[in-house]
């Protein structure tokens, strides 16, 4: 596969179309897209077209490790970010206490403004106090955690729990003292800002009574 080769995919599979083939047949544009759709249909129905290569599952896996698969339907391409293509990163000590790992899920391009990540806290680990200009949703997927709004009680959170934090509410969240916790964090940006970070949560605050 060469960098400019085209992959056309639908629910039944994918076809590798060499760029040289398309250049020979017609110029890029609506006609090329219709040709690609026709090729996929023909190959899926068993046709053997010279110069075209139907991708079996093993080949699709190799392809997915090399690039994102793009859908040409509609005005904007659909990106599939393959599992493992975005490295896990350690959360910065400036904004977290303890061992915390972050796996990016999505940072949508404008005009969308959603940011989502999978965050894993070791026992005792937590965020610093912070706010989000448009609020935040947490979805707990494993372990036992804690969350607290400033001035409110510490609440225990478990798998399946969904936490909504309103815009500009000062809060923190993390694992419980004896258990790790992993959640999906989703927030939107306002003027490019997702979060405003503040002081660290002290041990005394963290170890307060769970309400």
Secondary structure, DSSP 8 states (H G I E B T S, - for coil): --TT-EEEEETTEEEEE-HHHHHHH--SSHHHHHHHHHHHHHHHTT---TTEEEE-HHHHHHHHHHS--EE-SSSS-EE---TTSS--EE--TTTEES-EEEEEEEE--TT--EEEEEEEE-TT-EE-SEE-TT-EEEEEEEEEEEEEETTS-BEEEETT-EEEE-TT--EEEEE-SSS-EEEEEEEE-BTTB--EE-----HHHHTS-B-
